[in-house]
Amino acid sequence: MLQPFRSRRAFTLIEVFLIVAIVAMMIAIIIPGAMQSRRRGRAEAVRLEMKLLDRALQQYATATGKKAGATATFKDVKKYLPPGSHLVQTGGSDLLGHPFGTLTVDSPVLVPPKTAAQLDAVVDPAFWADYK
């Protein structure tokens, strides 16, 4: 004997595809903005590290009696940095792994060119003004 037709409550294949398409569109909109925010955060962290390194360099110059124009290595200023800082852990490299280079007393710490090139797309030109 034939059984009567029962209607089931389930999603059709079209409905499932539509939901997947909507979710994919939402992800496509959100991900670029999130990546740009992440790069901006990295740029700000690099700038804060440069300020920290600049202050450590000034403390080094004061403690050792160095005059303007004297150069210092990262090893010289390392003891004036907070022990757990990223700079100390990496040996003087920024968040992207590029070294800061030569440090000069009474001169701003310069942003590594490779770092600036990688982050220039997400920050305005005035962002690095004090450090280029």
C-alpha positions as CSV (number, residue, x, y, z in Angstrom):
1,M,0.0,0.0,0.0
2,L,1.2,3.5,-0.7
3,Q,2.0,5.8,2.1
4,P,0.5,9.2,2.1
5,F,2.9,12.1,1.1
6,R,4.3,13.9,4.1
7,S,5.7,17.4,3.7
8,R,9.1,17.9,5.4
9,R,10.3,21.1,6.9
10,A,13.8,21.4,5.4
11,F,15.9,23.9,3.4
12,T,16.0,23.6,-0.3
13,L,19.3,23.6,-2.1
14,I,18.6,27.1,-3.5
15,E,18.0,28.4,0.1
16,V,21.3,26.9,1.3
17,F,23.2,28.4,-1.7
18,L,21.6,31.8,-1.0
19,I,22.7,31.8,2.7
20,V,26.2,30.7,1.7
21,A,26.4,33.5,-0.9
22,I,25.2,36.1,1.7
23,V,27.8,35.0,4.2
24,A,30.5,35.1,1.6
25,M,29.6,38.6,0.6
26,M,29.6,39.7,4.3
27,I,33.1,38.2,4.7
28,A,34.3,39.8,1.5
29,I,33.2,43.2,2.9
30,I,34.6,42.7,6.4
31,I,38.1,41.2,5.8
32,P,39.7,44.1,3.9
33,G,38.7,46.6,6.6
34,A,40.0,44.3,9.3
35,M,43.3,43.8,7.5
36,Q,43.7,47.6,7.1
37,S,42.9,48.1,10.8
38,R,45.5,45.6,11.7
39,R,48.2,47.3,9.5
40,R,47.3,50.7,11.1
41,G,47.7,49.1,14.5
42,R,51.1,47.8,13.5
43,A,52.1,51.2,12.2
44,E,51.1,52.8,15.5
45,A,53.0,50.1,17.5
46,V,56.2,50.8,15.4
47,R,55.8,54.5,16.0
48,L,55.5,53.9,19.7
49,E,58.6,51.7,19.7
50,M,60.5,54.5,18.0
51,K,59.4,56.9,20.7
52,L,60.5,54.4,23.3
53,L,63.9,53.9,21.6
54,D,64.3,57.7,21.3
55,R,63.7,58.1,25.1
56,A,66.1,55.3,25.9
57,L,68.7,56.9,23.6
58,Q,68.3,60.2,25.5
59,Q,68.7,58.5,28.8
60,Y,71.8,56.8,27.5
61,A,73.3,60.1,26.4
62,T,72.5,61.7,29.7
63,A,73.9,58.8,31.8
64,T,77.1,58.6,29.7
65,G,77.7,62.2,28.9
66,K,77.4,61.8,25.1
67,K,77.0,65.0,23.1
68,A,74.8,65.7,20.1
69,G,75.8,63.8,17.0
70,A,77.4,60.9,19.0
71,T,76.3,57.5,17.7
72,A,75.1,54.5,19.8
73,T,74.3,50.9,19.1
74,F,71.3,49.0,20.3
75,K,73.4,47.3,22.9
76,D,74.3,50.7,24.4
77,V,70.7,51.7,24.9
78,K,69.2,48.3,25.6
79,K,69.5,48.6,29.4
80,Y,67.4,51.8,29.3
81,L,64.5,49.9,27.7
82,P,61.8,48.1,29.6
83,P,62.9,44.5,30.1
84,G,59.9,42.8,28.5
85,S,59.5,45.1,25.6
86,H,59.4,43.9,22.0
87,L,62.6,45.8,21.2
88,V,64.6,44.0,23.9
89,Q,63.2,40.6,22.8
90,T,64.0,41.1,19.1
91,G,67.4,42.8,19.6
92,G,66.4,46.1,18.1
93,S,64.1,45.2,15.3
94,D,60.6,46.6,14.8
95,L,57.4,44.5,14.6
96,L,58.0,43.7,11.0
97,G,61.5,42.4,11.7
98,H,63.5,45.4,10.2
99,P,66.4,46.8,12.3
100,F,66.3,50.5,13.3
101,G,69.9,51.0,12.3
102,T,72.3,53.6,13.7
103,L,71.1,55.7,16.6
104,T,72.3,59.2,16.9
105,V,72.1,61.4,20.0
106,D,69.7,64.4,19.6
107,S,68.4,63.1,16.3
108,P,65.1,61.3,15.9
109,V,65.1,57.5,15.5
110,L,64.4,56.9,11.8
111,V,61.8,54.5,10.6
112,P,63.3,51.6,8.7
113,P,62.7,52.2,5.0
114,K,61.2,48.8,4.4
115,T,58.8,49.2,7.3
116,A,57.7,52.6,6.0
117,A,57.2,51.1,2.5
118,Q,55.0,48.3,3.9
119,L,52.9,50.6,6.0
120,D,52.6,53.8,3.9
121,A,49.5,52.5,2.2
122,V,47.5,52.6,5.5
123,V,48.8,55.8,7.1
124,D,48.8,59.4,5.9
125,P,52.2,60.9,4.9
126,A,52.3,63.1,8.1
127,F,52.3,59.9,10.2
128,W,56.0,59.3,9.8
129,A,56.9,63.1,9.6
130,D,59.0,63.1,12.8
131,Y,60.8,59.8,11.9
132,K,61.9,60.1,8.2
